[in-house]
Amino acid sequence: MAGNRVLLWRHGQTDWNMVNRFQGHSDIPLNDVGRYQVRHAAEILAGMNPTQIISSDLGRAKETAQALADLVGLPVSTHEGLRETNGGMWEGKTGKENREEDFQNFIRWIDGDDNPAGTTGEKRSEVAARAVAVINQALNGKTDQLLIVATHGGTARCVLGDLLQLPLSHWGVIGGLSNASWSIVQRNPRQWNLIEHNAGSIPEPVYGEESGATSA
C-alpha cells in the first residue's frame, strides 16, 4: 500500500512579494509574473498525476491552484485554515519598517520564538495546527494520494516543521519556498519524510520571506 504524499505549493509572485511587504491575511492578487509562474509550474505538476487539490481561500493561492485544476480536471477545495500567518500589526509593512517600528518583537519572531506575529497576529504553532488539520482531513482514510496544497511560504514552512517533527525553534532551518515552487513530503509507516524541497524547473529567488530579511 503506497504512502500518501503532500505537495506544498507556494502561490505565484505578487507585487507585495517584490517589495518584501508582509502579506499575511491581506488578499493581494498575483501579478503578471506570478500568473506566468503558476501556469508553467502547473504543467509540471499535472504530469505528477495529482489526486486532490486543496487551497488557501486567499485569491493568490486560489488562482495558483486553479491553474493546475484547469489542466487536470480536479475541483479545488478552499480552506481558511491554509491561509498565511495573520501578521497582526506587521501586515502591509516591509521587513525594514517592521524592524524599525517593532524591533524586539520582530527579531524574537525571526529567531524562532513562538510569539504572535505583529502582537495581535498568530503564533507559528497556531498556523501549523490549523493547516495540518486541513491536510489530515483531506487524507483521512485514503492511501496512495498526491495531495496538492496551494498555500503560502510561511504556512508551508510551519507545516513542514510540524510534519517532520522538528523542534519549533528549528523550523527556521527549512529554507523558504520561491514563488510557485513546491516541497513534497511522503508518509512511511513511521513518519513523514521530506523528499523534495523548493523544487521547480529553474531556481528562482525567494522573494517576500516572512522573516523580513532582505530578499536575494
N, C-alpha and C positions, 0 to 999 in steps of 0.2 A: 504494500500500500504506500503510495508516494506521499511524501510530506508536503504540506501546504507551503507556498511561497507568497511573500508580501513584497510588492514593489512600491516603494515610496517615491513618488514623482513630484518634484517641486514645480510650481507654476512657472510660466514663462516670464520674461522681463517686463517690468513696469517702469514708468518714469520715476517713481519714488525709489526703486532699487538703484537707479543710476546715480542718485544723489545721496544714497545711504540714509534715507529717511525711514524711521520706524513705522511700518505699516500696521502691524497688529490686526485688529478687527476692522480697520478702515478699509472700505470696499473700493480699492484702487484697481482700475482695469489694466489689462495687458496693453502694452504699446505695440507698434507695428513690428518691431524686432521680436517681441515676445510672441506675437501670433505666428511669425515665421518659425521661431524656435519650436513651438509646440506642434506645428504641422510636420516639421522634419522629424522630431522625436517620435511622433505618433506612428509614422511609417515604420520605424524600427520596432516599436513596441507591438505593433499589430502582428509582426512576424513571430512574436513570442507566444501567440495564442492565449491571450488573457481570458479568464473565465468570469470575472466580475470587475466592475468599475465603481468605486465609491469616491466621493469628493467632498472637500470643504464646501460650505454653502456660499463662500465669498466668490465674487464674479471672476477674479483672476484664476482661481482654481477650477471653477466650473467650466470656463472656456477652454482651459487646458484639457480637462477630462473629455469634453465634448469632441475635441479634435480627434481623439482616439475612438470614441464611441461611433463617430460617423464612418470610420473605416471598418470597424469590426461588427457593427450591428448590435452592440450591447447597450442596455439602458445605463444611465448614470444615476446612482442614488446619492443624494446630498445630505450632509450631516453637519450640524453646528459644532459637534464635538471634534471635527477635523480642522477647525479654524487655527489660524496663527495665534500665538500668545497675545492675550489682551495686554497692551503696553501701558495702560493707565495714562499718566501724565506725560509719558515719553512719546506717545503716538503723534505722528506728524512732524516730529523734530528729527534733525540729523544726529548722528552719533556725536559730532562735535558739540552741538547745542546741549545735548543731554549730559555730556561730560562737564560742560561749563556750569550748567544750572543745577545739577543733582549729582555732583561728583562721587561722594562716598557711596551712595546707594547704587549708582550705576556701576562703579568699579566692583563692589561686592557681587553684583549680579553677573558681571562679566567673568569674575573669578570663580563662579560656580556655586555661590551661595543660593539657597532656595528662598530668597526673599521675593516679595511681589514685584513684578516689573512696574516701574513708574508709580510706586507706592500704592496705587489703587488698582493695579492690574493683577495678573496671575503669577503664581509660582510655577516653576518648571514641573514640579511633581504633580500639580493640578492639570497642566497641559497633557502630560504623559497619561495620567489616569483616564481623562475623558477620551483621548484619541485611541488608546489601546482598547478601551471598552467598545468603541465602534468597530475596530478591526476584529476583536474577538467575536462580536455578534455576527459579523459578516461571514466568519469562518466556522461558526458553530455547527457541528455535525457534518462538516464537509471534509473531503480529502482531495488531494491532487489538484488544488486550486492555485491559480496565479491571480491573486487579488491586486488590482491596480488601485493605489490610494493617491489621488491628486490632492496635494496638500501644500504646506509651506515649509520654508527652511528650518525655522525654529521648532515647529511641531515635529518634523521628520527627525531632527536630532533627539528630541525628547523620547519619541517612540523607539528609536534605535537604542538609546541608553537604557530604557526600561526593558525592552525585549532581550537585550544582550546581558542584562543583569549587572551592568556597571554601577559602581557607587555614583550617586548623583553628582558628587564633587568632581567626578572624572568624565562626565558627559561631554565636556568641552574638548576632550581629545579626539572626538569624532569630527573630522573636517566637515566644512559646510558643503551644501549642495549648490552647484551652479544652477542658474535658471534653466528649467526644462530638462534637467538631469535627474538621475534616479539612483536609488540604492535598493538592493534585494536582500532579504533575509529568508532563510529556509528552515522549516521546523524538522528536527530529527526526533527520535523517541525521547531524548533527554532535555533538549534545549533548542533555542534559536541560534542559527549560525549566520554571520554576515558573509555573503558570497559575492557581492558586487557593491562598490560604493562610488558615488559621484560619477556614474557611467553616462556616456553619450558617445557621439561619434568623434568630435574634435573637442579637446579640452577648452572650457570657457572660464573666464574669470568668475569668482564668486562675489557677485555684487550684492550689496544690501545685507551683509552679515548682521544678524541680530545683536552681535556683540558690540556693534558700533565702531569696530575697528576700521581703519582706512581700507577701502577696497583695493584689491590688486589691480 
